[in-house]
Amino acid sequence: MNISQKFLVGKPLISFIVQECQQYFCRELIELSKSDQVTQLFLVLKPRYISSFNACLMVRSYFNLHSNQSNLYWLIQKSSISRTVEMTAIDTHQEILQDRQVHKYSKGDNIPLSNTFFGYVLQGLVKLSTLSQTGTEIMTGLATSGMVFGSTMTNLPLYEATAISDVELVLIYVSEMRAIPNLNQMLLPKIKQRLQQAESFLFIISHYNVEDRLSSLLEMLKSEFGEPVVGGTRLLFRLTHEDIATACNSTRVTITRLLNKLQRQGEIKYDASKHIIICSPPR
C-alpha cells in the first residue's frame, strides 16, 4: 500500500479501494460474516501516491467466542483479472483534467491561492505553510502529483503555497462542483488524503524532543515520498534543512546537527543530487 506499518495499522481497508469499487466491497462485507468459507474478491486497490492495481483478495470469516463477533482474515495479491470500473475511473479522471490550462511554477515561487479554486498537482512538490504569532514558518503539508490543496481547505488566516521543485498544476474551481457530477467523487479522496497528512504533521510536532520529531518526519517522508534503492529508500524530492526544520518546528542549525549525526551513525546518506536516502537496518 506504499505506506509504512507504523502508519498503516488502524487504517480501514476501504480507504485503499478505488471509489468505484467501494459500494460493491461494502455489500460483500455484509455477506462475508454469514459464512466461514474462503471468499475471493476482485477489486482495484489504490496505494498511497502511486498507481492503482488489480487485486485478488482472499478472505475468510472466523467467529471469535471471546469478543462474540466475526473477525476477517485477508490475503491480498496482485491479479491479472481486472474490473471494468478501473477503466471508468481512469476515463473520468482524464475527462476532468484534459481541457484545463496547465500552470507552471519554478522552484521557490509562491503559488497564488484563492477561495474560488483548488490546485491539482500534476508534477512537482508544493510546500504548504503558515506563520505563527511570532512570525515563525510552520509547515502544514506537502502536495505532490495527484494531490489537491487550496485556501478553501483551511481556516488559517496566513496560508502559503511554495514550489519546492518545478511544479505543474491545474485549477479546479469550486463552482464546478455542481456542474460536473463526477467531480465530487474524484476530489473527496484527494481532500481526505490531505487531511490525513495534516494529522501526520500534527503528530510529528507533538513530540517534545526535536530528535523524535525528525525521526517521525523521516518515517513519514519515507512512506509517502520514497522509492526503493539499493541499501534503503530515497526521497523523491530534495528538501532543504530549512524545510525540514520548518516541518519539525525547530531551527536549521539544530536540524543540520541532527542530520549529520544520523549520517555518521549510518542511518541516512545522500545521493549525488543531495537527496536523502534512509538506510535499511542491517539484517
C-alpha positions as CSV (number, residue, x, y, z in Angstrom):
1,M,0.0,0.0,0.0
2,N,3.1,2.2,-0.2
3,I,2.8,3.2,3.5
4,S,4.9,2.0,6.4
5,Q,3.4,-0.4,9.0
6,K,3.6,2.4,11.6
7,F,1.1,4.5,9.7
8,L,-0.8,1.5,8.2
9,V,-2.1,0.0,11.4
10,G,-5.7,1.0,12.2
11,K,-6.5,2.3,8.7
12,P,-9.7,0.8,7.2
13,L,-9.1,-1.4,4.2
14,I,-11.8,0.5,2.3
15,S,-9.5,3.6,2.2
16,F,-7.3,1.8,-0.2
17,I,-10.1,0.7,-2.5
18,V,-11.0,3.0,-5.5
19,Q,-14.2,4.9,-5.1
20,E,-16.0,2.9,-7.9
21,C,-15.4,-0.4,-6.1
22,Q,-16.4,0.7,-2.6
23,Q,-20.1,0.1,-2.8
24,Y,-19.5,-3.4,-4.1
25,F,-17.0,-4.1,-1.4
26,C,-19.5,-3.0,1.4
27,R,-22.1,-5.3,0.0
28,E,-19.7,-8.2,0.0
29,L,-18.6,-7.4,3.6
30,I,-22.2,-8.0,4.8
31,E,-22.3,-11.4,3.2
32,L,-18.8,-12.4,4.4
33,S,-19.9,-12.5,8.1
34,K,-22.6,-15.1,7.2
35,S,-20.2,-17.7,6.0
36,D,-16.9,-19.4,7.2
37,Q,-15.9,-20.3,3.6
38,V,-13.0,-18.7,1.8
39,T,-14.3,-15.9,-0.5
40,Q,-12.4,-14.4,-3.4
41,L,-12.9,-10.7,-4.4
42,F,-11.5,-8.9,-7.4
43,L,-11.1,-5.2,-6.7
44,V,-9.0,-2.2,-7.8
45,L,-6.7,-1.0,-5.0
46,K,-5.1,2.4,-4.8
47,P,-1.9,2.6,-2.7
48,R,-0.9,6.0,-1.4
49,Y,0.5,8.3,-4.1
50,I,1.2,5.6,-6.7
51,S,-0.9,4.0,-9.4
52,S,-3.8,1.7,-8.7
53,F,-3.6,-2.0,-9.5
54,N,-5.9,-5.0,-9.9
55,A,-6.0,-7.2,-6.8
56,C,-7.4,-10.5,-5.7
57,L,-8.5,-10.5,-2.1
58,M,-8.9,-13.9,-0.4
59,V,-10.9,-13.6,2.8
60,R,-12.3,-15.9,5.4
61,S,-14.5,-15.1,8.4
62,Y,-13.8,-16.6,11.9
63,F,-16.2,-16.2,14.8
64,N,-14.4,-15.1,17.9
65,L,-16.1,-16.5,21.0
66,H,-14.3,-14.1,23.4
67,S,-15.5,-10.9,21.6
68,N,-18.7,-12.5,20.3
69,Q,-18.1,-11.2,16.8
70,S,-16.6,-12.3,13.5
71,N,-13.0,-11.5,12.5
72,L,-12.0,-11.3,8.9
73,Y,-8.6,-12.5,7.7
74,W,-7.3,-11.3,4.4
75,L,-4.7,-12.3,1.8
76,I,-4.1,-9.6,-0.8
77,Q,-2.3,-10.3,-4.1
78,K,-1.9,-8.6,-7.4
79,S,-4.2,-10.1,-10.1
80,S,-4.3,-10.2,-13.9
81,I,-8.1,-10.1,-13.7
82,S,-9.5,-6.6,-13.9
83,R,-12.7,-5.0,-13.0
84,T,-14.2,-2.7,-15.6
85,V,-14.6,0.1,-13.0
86,E,-10.9,0.7,-13.2
87,M,-11.0,2.0,-16.7
88,T,-14.1,4.0,-15.9
89,A,-12.2,5.7,-13.1
90,I,-9.2,6.5,-15.4
91,D,-11.5,7.8,-18.1
92,T,-13.3,10.1,-15.6
93,H,-10.0,11.4,-14.3
94,Q,-8.8,12.2,-17.8
95,E,-12.1,13.8,-18.8
96,I,-12.0,16.2,-15.8
97,L,-8.4,17.3,-16.5
98,Q,-8.0,17.2,-20.2
99,D,-9.2,20.7,-21.2
100,R,-7.6,22.6,-18.3
101,Q,-4.8,25.1,-18.6
102,V,-1.6,23.9,-17.1
103,H,0.1,26.4,-14.7
104,K,3.8,26.1,-14.3
105,Y,5.9,27.4,-11.3
106,S,9.6,27.3,-10.8
107,K,11.4,26.2,-7.6
108,G,10.9,28.8,-4.9
109,D,7.9,30.5,-6.5
110,N,4.9,31.4,-4.4
111,I,1.7,29.9,-5.8
112,P,-1.4,32.1,-5.8
113,L,-4.3,30.9,-3.6
114,S,-8.0,31.7,-3.7
115,N,-11.2,30.6,-2.0
116,T,-12.6,30.0,-5.5
117,F,-10.4,27.1,-6.6
118,F,-8.3,24.0,-5.7
119,G,-4.9,23.4,-7.1
120,Y,-4.5,19.9,-8.5
121,V,-0.8,19.0,-8.8
122,L,0.3,17.2,-12.0
123,Q,4.0,17.1,-11.1
124,G,6.5,18.5,-8.6
125,L,6.2,19.3,-4.9
126,V,4.3,22.1,-3.1
127,K,5.0,23.2,0.4
128,L,2.0,24.3,2.4
129,S,2.8,26.5,5.4
130,T,1.5,29.2,7.8
131,L,3.0,31.7,10.2
132,S,2.9,31.5,14.0
133,Q,2.2,34.6,16.1
134,T,6.0,35.1,16.4
135,G,6.4,35.0,12.7
136,T,7.9,31.5,12.5
137,E,7.0,29.5,9.5
138,I,5.2,26.2,10.2
139,M,4.8,23.5,7.6
140,T,1.3,22.1,7.4
141,G,1.6,19.8,4.4
142,L,3.3,18.7,1.2
143,A,1.4,18.2,-2.0
144,T,2.7,16.2,-4.9
145,S,1.4,14.6,-8.1
146,G,-2.3,13.6,-7.7
147,M,-2.9,15.7,-4.6
148,V,-5.0,18.9,-4.1
149,F,-4.5,21.9,-2.0
150,G,-6.1,25.3,-1.5
151,S,-7.2,28.0,0.9
152,T,-10.7,26.6,0.7
153,M,-9.4,23.6,2.8
154,T,-8.2,25.7,5.8
155,N,-9.3,28.4,8.2
156,L,-5.7,29.6,8.8
157,P,-5.5,33.4,8.2
158,L,-2.0,33.2,6.8
159,Y,-1.6,30.3,4.4
160,E,1.0,30.0,1.7
161,A,1.9,27.5,-1.0
162,T,5.5,27.4,-2.3
163,A,7.0,25.3,-5.1
164,I,9.8,23.2,-3.6
165,S,10.6,21.9,-7.1
166,D,9.4,22.9,-10.5
167,V,5.6,22.4,-10.3
168,E,2.8,21.9,-12.9
169,L,-0.8,22.1,-11.8
170,V,-4.3,22.8,-13.0
171,L,-7.1,24.7,-11.2
172,I,-10.4,23.2,-10.3
173,Y,-13.0,25.8,-9.4
174,V,-15.4,25.3,-6.5
175,S,-18.3,26.5,-8.8
176,E,-17.6,23.4,-11.0
177,M,-18.6,21.0,-8.2
178,R,-22.2,21.3,-9.1
179,A,-21.7,21.4,-12.9
180,I,-19.6,18.2,-13.2
181,P,-21.3,15.2,-11.5
182,N,-18.2,13.1,-11.1
183,L,-16.0,15.9,-9.7
184,N,-17.1,15.4,-6.1
185,Q,-16.3,11.7,-6.3
186,M,-12.8,12.5,-7.6
187,L,-12.0,15.2,-5.2
188,L,-13.3,13.6,-2.0
189,P,-10.5,11.0,-1.7
190,K,-7.9,13.7,-2.5
191,I,-9.2,16.0,0.2
192,K,-9.2,13.1,2.7
193,Q,-5.6,12.4,1.7
194,R,-4.6,16.0,2.6
195,L,-6.5,15.8,5.9
196,Q,-4.7,12.6,6.9
197,Q,-1.4,14.1,6.0
198,A,-2.1,17.2,8.1
199,E,-2.8,14.9,11.1
200,S,0.6,13.3,10.5
201,F,2.3,16.7,10.7
202,L,0.4,17.4,13.9
203,F,1.6,14.1,15.3
204,I,5.2,14.9,14.4
205,I,5.3,18.3,16.2
206,S,3.6,16.8,19.2
207,H,6.9,15.1,20.2
208,Y,8.7,17.0,22.9
209,N,12.2,16.0,21.7
210,V,13.3,17.5,18.3
211,E,15.2,14.3,17.6
212,D,12.0,12.3,17.9
213,R,10.2,14.9,15.6
214,L,12.9,14.4,13.0
215,S,12.7,10.6,13.2
216,S,8.9,10.7,12.8
217,L,9.2,13.1,9.8
218,L,11.7,11.0,8.0
219,E,9.5,7.9,8.6
220,M,6.5,9.8,7.1
221,L,8.5,11.1,4.1
222,K,9.9,7.6,3.5
223,S,6.4,6.1,3.3
224,E,4.8,8.9,1.3
225,F,7.6,10.2,-1.0
226,G,10.2,7.4,-1.0
227,E,11.4,5.0,-3.7
228,P,13.3,1.8,-3.0
229,V,17.0,1.9,-3.9
230,V,20.0,-0.3,-3.1
231,G,20.5,-0.1,0.7
232,G,17.4,1.9,1.6
233,T,14.7,4.3,0.5
234,R,15.4,7.5,-1.5
235,L,13.2,10.6,-1.0
236,L,11.9,11.6,-4.4
237,F,12.3,15.3,-3.7
238,R,15.1,17.3,-2.2
239,L,14.2,19.1,1.0
240,T,16.5,21.8,2.4
241,H,17.5,21.7,6.0
242,E,15.3,24.8,6.4
243,D,12.3,23.0,5.0
244,I,12.9,20.1,7.4
245,A,13.3,22.5,10.3
246,T,10.0,24.1,9.4
247,A,8.3,20.7,9.5
248,C,9.9,19.9,12.8
249,N,9.2,23.3,14.4
250,S,12.9,23.6,15.0
251,T,15.9,25.6,13.7
252,R,18.1,24.9,10.7
253,V,21.2,24.7,12.9
254,T,19.6,22.0,15.1
255,I,18.3,20.0,12.1
256,T,21.7,20.2,10.4
257,R,23.4,18.9,13.5
258,L,20.9,16.0,13.9
259,L,21.1,15.0,10.2
260,N,24.9,15.0,10.4
261,K,24.6,12.7,13.5
262,L,22.3,10.3,11.6
263,Q,24.7,10.3,8.7
264,R,27.6,9.4,11.0
265,Q,25.5,6.6,12.5
266,G,24.8,5.2,9.0
267,E,21.0,5.8,9.3
268,I,20.9,8.2,6.4
269,K,23.1,9.1,3.4
270,Y,22.9,11.3,0.3
271,D,22.9,10.6,-3.4
272,A,24.8,12.6,-6.0
273,S,21.8,15.0,-6.2
274,K,21.7,15.5,-2.4
275,H,18.5,13.6,-2.0
276,I,18.3,11.9,1.4
277,I,18.5,8.1,1.4
278,I,17.1,6.5,4.5
279,C,19.2,3.4,5.1
280,S,17.7,0.0,5.6
281,P,18.5,-1.5,9.0
282,P,21.2,-4.2,8.9
283,R,19.9,-7.8,8.8
